[in-house]
Amino acid sequence: MCRCAYAVIQTLAGSAISVPDPQNDEIAAWGYQALQPHQQTLIDDWCQQWEQTNQ
């Protein structure tokens, strides 16, 4: 079972608890792991919206 969703939640929550994912090596070998320009644009837009919401 892939535990990558846990890793995302762990990062967002700032948790120090780590759960090893047995598929990490396989997933790391997949292509397109670098952040793509369209993904960066979405993240930047979400951050801007978040900052405006929390002012």
N, C-alpha and C positions, 0 to 999 in steps of 0.2 A: 504494500500500500504506500502510495506517495504521501509524504508529509510536507510537501511544499506549501500547502495552505497554512499549516501551523507556522512555518517559517515566516510567512508574510504577517500573520497575526502577531507573532513574537516580536518582529521588527517594529510594527506599528505601535505595539504596547510598551516597547522598551524593556521587555522581559529579558532577564539574564538566564532563564531556564532554557536549555537546549535539548532538543530531541534529535538523535541521529536519524538521517533518512537513508535507507539502504539503496536508494536509487540516485543519490547525488552524483556518482561517477558517470552513470549513464546519461543523466540529464545534462551534465556539464559538457558532454561530448556533442550535444545537439547544436546545430548551427543557429545563427541569429540570436546569440545571447546578449549582444551589446544592445543598449537602449537605442531604439530606432527614432528618427526625427519626429515622426507622427506621435510616438509615445511621449517624447519629451514635451511636445506641444500640449498634449492633454494634461500631463502632470503640471506644467506651468500654469495652465488655465485653472485647474482645480485649486492649486495653491493660491492663486490670485483671488478666486472666489472665496476660499476659506478665510483669507486675511480680511477681505471686505466684510464677511459675515461676522467676524470676531472683533471688529473695531468698536 
